[in-house]
Each structure stands twice: as C-alpha cells, then as structure tokens.
Amino acid sequence: MEAILFDLDDTLVVDEAVSHEAMAATAQLAAKLHDADIPRFLADAKTLSKSLWRGNPALGWCNEMGVTAEECLWADMEDDLANLRDWSLGFRHALFDAVLRAQELPGDDGALAEAFADSRRRLQRLMPDARETLARLKSSFKIGLLTNGIPSLQREKIAASGLAGFFDEITVSGEHGVGKPKPEIFRIILGGLGTPPERAAMVGNSLARDIAGARNAGVARAIWLKVPGSEEYAEVIPDDTIIGLHELPPLLPGPGRG
C-alpha cells in the first residue's frame, strides 16, 4: 500500500451535524426577532428546502458533483458557477422568507440567510482524531484528499480545517466535471499521486460514493467510516468498517515513503 485517499465531509471535517447546528442557531434567532416557533421553523425549513431545491437550474450538475441544498445556503461561488451562484442567492432568501411566512410572520429581510451562513462557518470543526490520524499516516503513505462539491466551498473548508499541509494531492469533483462514484475522478487523483489503484486505499463515510467509487476504480482497499446517527446504506460491502479515525492506522501498515 502506497497511498491513502480520504473523503472530506463527515470523514475529516464535520458536515451534516454542523449544518443542523447552524439551522438550529438560525431558528433561535428567528424566535428572538420574530417570535417564531422553533420546532416548526426547523420542520418547515427541511420541507421547504427540498421543495425549492427541485427548481435548481443546475440540479443535474449538483447531483453529479455531490452538492447539497445546505451547501448552497452558504457557499461563496466563483464565476464558473455563475448560474448556480445566482440561483443560490435567491434560494437563500426564498427559503427563510417562506419559513417565516408559513407561520404568518413578516418575511425575512436577509438577516436569517446571513445568520445561517455565518453560523455554518463559525461552527466548522474537525472530526475526532482527524489531525492525529493524518499525522500518524503521513510518514508512511502518500495522502490524497478526494472530495465532491463546489470547488470554492470545498477549498474554503480545507483551508479552514488546517489540514491542507497533510495532503500530497487534492482533487475536487467540481474542478473536473466528474464526481464520486465514477472511476474517472479516482484515476485523476491517483494519477496525480503517481500510484496505481491496486496500491491505494479509500477512506470515506459514504458507501454509495466513497466505497462504491473505490470499487469502480479498482482501488485495493475500501474502508467505510460509519458515522453514528448518519449511516448511509448501499449495496456495496467495504473491506473494513471503522467508527472512528483512530482505528485506521493499525489497519494500514505501510512500507515507508522512501
């Protein structure tokens, strides 16, 4: 084994839980500013987000690249994503406006949309043992980061994480127009690392994208990080299942980097 590929969201950095926490903080602000009912706010936000998301003109691209509605509520996008960026700005306003109006309250003036984005950035944090695990593996393996998503947002997350220095290669799906689980994106990062798939491992929390993608690309070892409470199931069997990154180093004795 020469190289280990890591997913980013909910593998090295907390993603889904932080989005929930940011929405909860936004609901609390809505209660303070508008006397909104918090449980109803949260329920309506979830339902209305799904409904509005279907009107996304870049929905096909988002599905292919693994971009979620929650990410479009706070991503700063570059010019090459102009249609998605412009739609997302309207989506943010429309969502929080509709959530308030569902309770017969005055619509949002932009304060809630801004609050969600601020909270989402402020609450970012690493998965347990992420830094320590990468530090242990760095001396023995090439380390790659393979993440689906909006290029500017994923790069922002990487910078905020403080983990960038651990990676020999970083590949973001939106920069290449192809995402996990397609084998092409695995070939791109493995080519950058100079490592054949039969000498690489993939570590990620998504069976459907990380583990299935590793299988599609012929990666030798697929390791599923099972995140309690947000497990995703698919018809693929990982080589190993872990519930914490601290379990990873003993599974991967390395040859040294030479």
C-alpha positions as CSV (number, residue, x, y, z in Angstrom):
1,M,0.0,0.0,0.0
2,E,1.5,3.3,-1.1
3,A,-1.4,5.9,-0.9
4,I,-4.5,6.6,1.1
5,L,-7.3,8.6,-0.3
6,F,-9.6,10.5,2.2
7,D,-13.1,11.9,1.7
8,L,-13.6,15.3,3.3
9,D,-17.1,15.9,4.6
10,D,-18.1,13.8,7.6
11,T,-14.8,11.9,7.2
12,L,-12.2,14.6,8.1
13,V,-14.5,17.6,8.9
14,V,-17.9,17.5,10.5
15,D,-20.5,18.4,7.9
16,E,-24.1,17.3,8.4
17,A,-24.2,17.9,12.1
18,V,-22.7,21.4,11.7
19,S,-25.4,22.2,9.1
20,H,-28.1,21.1,11.6
21,E,-26.5,23.2,14.4
22,A,-26.3,26.2,12.1
23,M,-30.0,25.8,11.2
24,A,-30.9,25.5,14.9
25,A,-29.0,28.7,15.7
26,T,-30.9,30.4,12.9
27,A,-34.2,29.2,14.3
28,Q,-33.3,30.6,17.7
29,L,-32.6,34.0,16.0
30,A,-35.9,33.8,14.2
31,A,-37.6,33.2,17.6
32,K,-35.8,36.2,19.0
33,L,-36.5,38.5,16.1
34,H,-39.9,37.3,15.0
35,D,-41.3,35.2,17.9
36,A,-41.1,32.2,15.5
37,D,-41.9,28.7,16.9
38,I,-38.5,26.9,16.8
39,P,-39.7,23.3,16.2
40,R,-42.0,24.4,13.4
41,F,-39.3,26.6,11.9
42,L,-36.9,23.6,11.7
43,A,-39.5,21.3,10.3
44,D,-40.6,23.8,7.7
45,A,-37.1,24.6,6.7
46,K,-36.4,21.0,5.9
47,T,-39.6,20.5,3.9
48,L,-39.4,23.8,2.0
49,S,-35.7,23.4,1.2
50,K,-36.5,20.1,-0.5
51,S,-39.3,21.7,-2.5
52,L,-37.3,24.8,-3.6
53,W,-34.3,22.6,-4.4
54,R,-36.2,21.0,-7.2
55,G,-36.2,24.3,-9.0
56,N,-32.4,24.5,-9.1
57,P,-31.4,25.0,-12.8
58,A,-28.1,23.3,-12.1
59,L,-29.7,20.3,-10.3
60,G,-28.2,17.7,-12.5
61,W,-24.7,19.1,-12.0
62,C,-25.3,19.3,-8.3
63,N,-26.3,15.7,-8.1
64,E,-23.3,14.6,-10.2
65,M,-20.9,16.7,-8.1
66,G,-22.5,15.8,-4.8
67,V,-23.6,19.3,-4.0
68,T,-26.4,19.7,-1.4
69,A,-29.0,22.3,-0.7
70,E,-27.4,23.1,2.6
71,E,-24.1,23.9,0.9
72,C,-25.9,26.3,-1.4
73,L,-27.2,28.2,1.6
74,W,-23.6,29.4,2.5
75,A,-21.2,28.8,-0.4
76,D,-19.4,31.7,-2.0
77,M,-19.1,30.6,-5.6
78,E,-16.7,31.6,-8.4
79,D,-17.6,32.9,-11.8
80,D,-17.5,29.5,-13.5
81,L,-20.6,28.6,-11.4
82,A,-22.5,31.8,-12.1
83,N,-25.9,30.2,-12.8
84,L,-25.7,28.2,-9.6
85,R,-24.4,31.2,-7.6
86,D,-27.2,33.5,-8.8
87,W,-29.9,30.9,-8.2
88,S,-28.5,30.1,-4.7
89,L,-28.7,33.8,-3.6
90,G,-32.4,33.7,-4.4
91,F,-32.8,30.3,-2.9
92,R,-31.4,31.5,0.5
93,H,-33.8,34.4,0.6
94,A,-36.8,32.4,-0.6
95,L,-36.3,29.6,1.9
96,F,-36.1,31.7,5.1
97,D,-38.8,34.1,3.8
98,A,-41.1,31.1,3.2
99,V,-40.4,29.5,6.5
100,L,-41.4,32.7,8.3
101,R,-44.5,33.3,6.2
102,A,-45.6,29.7,6.9
103,Q,-46.1,30.9,10.5
104,E,-47.8,34.1,9.2
105,L,-44.9,36.2,10.2
106,P,-43.2,39.0,8.3
107,G,-40.8,37.7,5.7
108,D,-37.0,37.6,6.0
109,D,-35.1,40.7,5.1
110,G,-31.9,38.7,4.6
111,A,-30.9,38.6,8.3
112,L,-31.7,34.9,8.7
113,A,-29.9,33.9,5.5
114,E,-26.8,35.8,6.6
115,A,-27.0,34.3,10.1
116,F,-27.1,30.8,8.7
117,A,-24.0,31.4,6.6
118,D,-22.2,33.0,9.5
119,S,-23.1,30.2,11.9
120,R,-22.2,27.5,9.4
121,R,-18.7,28.9,9.1
122,R,-18.2,29.6,12.8
123,L,-19.2,26.1,13.8
124,Q,-16.9,24.3,11.5
125,R,-14.7,21.7,13.2
126,L,-12.7,18.5,12.6
127,M,-13.9,15.0,13.0
128,P,-12.5,13.4,16.2
129,D,-8.8,12.3,15.7
130,A,-8.6,13.7,12.2
131,R,-5.4,15.6,12.7
132,E,-3.7,13.0,14.8
133,T,-4.6,10.2,12.3
134,L,-3.2,12.1,9.3
135,A,-0.1,12.9,11.3
136,R,0.5,9.2,12.0
137,L,-0.1,8.1,8.4
138,K,1.8,10.9,6.7
139,S,5.3,9.4,7.3
140,S,4.3,6.1,5.7
141,F,1.9,6.9,2.9
142,K,1.1,9.4,0.2
143,I,-2.1,11.1,1.3
144,G,-4.8,12.3,-1.1
145,L,-8.0,14.2,-0.5
146,L,-10.8,13.3,-2.9
147,T,-14.0,15.3,-2.3
148,N,-17.2,16.0,-4.2
149,G,-18.6,19.5,-4.2
150,I,-18.4,23.2,-5.2
151,P,-14.7,24.0,-5.8
152,S,-14.6,27.3,-3.9
153,L,-16.6,25.9,-0.9
154,Q,-14.5,22.7,-0.6
155,R,-11.3,24.7,-0.9
156,E,-12.6,27.0,1.8
157,K,-13.4,24.1,4.1
158,I,-9.9,22.6,3.5
159,A,-8.3,25.9,4.4
160,A,-10.4,26.4,7.5
161,S,-9.6,22.8,8.6
162,G,-5.9,23.5,8.9
163,L,-5.3,20.1,7.3
164,A,-4.1,21.1,3.8
165,G,-0.4,20.5,4.6
166,F,-1.0,16.8,5.1
167,F,-2.1,16.2,1.5
168,D,0.1,15.3,-1.4
169,E,-2.8,15.8,-3.8
170,I,-6.2,17.4,-3.5
171,T,-9.0,16.7,-6.1
172,V,-12.4,18.4,-6.0
173,S,-15.1,17.0,-8.3
174,G,-16.4,20.4,-9.4
175,E,-13.0,21.3,-10.8
176,H,-13.0,18.3,-13.1
177,G,-16.7,17.9,-14.0
178,V,-16.9,14.4,-12.7
179,G,-17.6,13.1,-9.1
180,K,-17.6,10.0,-7.0
181,P,-18.6,7.3,-7.5
182,K,-17.4,7.5,-11.1
183,P,-13.9,5.9,-11.6
184,E,-12.6,8.8,-13.6
185,I,-12.2,11.0,-10.6
186,F,-10.3,8.3,-8.7
187,R,-8.0,8.0,-11.7
188,I,-7.3,11.7,-11.7
189,I,-6.2,11.8,-8.1
190,L,-4.2,8.6,-8.3
191,G,-2.5,9.9,-11.5
192,G,-1.5,13.0,-9.5
193,L,-0.1,10.8,-6.7
194,G,1.6,8.5,-9.2
195,T,0.0,5.5,-7.5
196,P,-1.8,2.6,-9.2
197,P,-5.3,1.8,-7.8
198,E,-4.1,-1.6,-6.6
199,R,-1.7,0.1,-4.2
200,A,-4.2,2.5,-2.8
201,A,-6.9,2.6,-0.1
202,M,-10.0,4.8,0.1
203,V,-11.5,6.1,3.4
204,G,-14.9,7.7,3.5
205,N,-18.3,7.9,5.2
206,S,-20.4,7.3,2.1
207,L,-21.0,3.7,0.9
208,A,-22.7,5.0,-2.3
209,R,-19.9,7.4,-3.3
210,D,-16.7,6.6,-1.5
211,I,-16.8,2.8,-1.2
212,A,-18.7,2.1,-4.4
213,G,-16.4,4.6,-6.2
214,A,-13.3,2.8,-4.9
215,R,-14.7,-0.5,-6.1
216,N,-15.5,1.1,-9.6
217,A,-11.9,2.3,-9.9
218,G,-10.2,-0.9,-8.7
219,V,-8.9,0.6,-5.5
220,A,-7.4,-2.1,-3.4
221,R,-9.0,-1.4,-0.1
222,A,-12.2,0.4,0.7
223,I,-12.7,1.5,4.3
224,W,-16.0,2.8,5.5
225,L,-16.2,5.3,8.3
226,K,-19.5,4.6,9.9
227,V,-20.6,7.9,11.4
228,P,-23.2,7.0,14.2
229,G,-26.5,8.6,13.5
230,S,-25.9,9.4,9.9
231,E,-25.2,6.0,8.4
232,E,-25.8,5.6,4.7
233,Y,-26.5,2.3,3.2
234,A,-25.9,0.9,-0.3
235,E,-25.4,-2.4,-1.9
236,V,-21.7,-2.5,-1.6
237,I,-19.5,-4.1,1.1
238,P,-16.4,-2.3,2.4
239,D,-13.2,-4.2,3.2
240,D,-13.2,-2.7,6.7
241,T,-15.7,-0.7,8.8
242,I,-14.5,1.7,11.4
243,I,-16.4,4.0,13.7
244,G,-13.5,6.4,14.4
245,L,-10.4,7.6,12.6
246,H,-8.2,6.4,15.4
247,E,-9.0,2.8,14.3
248,L,-7.4,3.5,10.9
249,P,-3.6,3.4,11.4
250,P,-3.5,-0.2,12.7
251,L,-5.3,-1.4,9.6
252,L,-2.8,0.1,7.3
253,P,0.8,-0.9,7.9
254,G,2.9,1.0,5.4
255,P,6.1,0.5,3.6
256,G,7.5,3.9,4.4
257,R,7.7,6.7,1.8
258,G,11.4,6.5,0.9
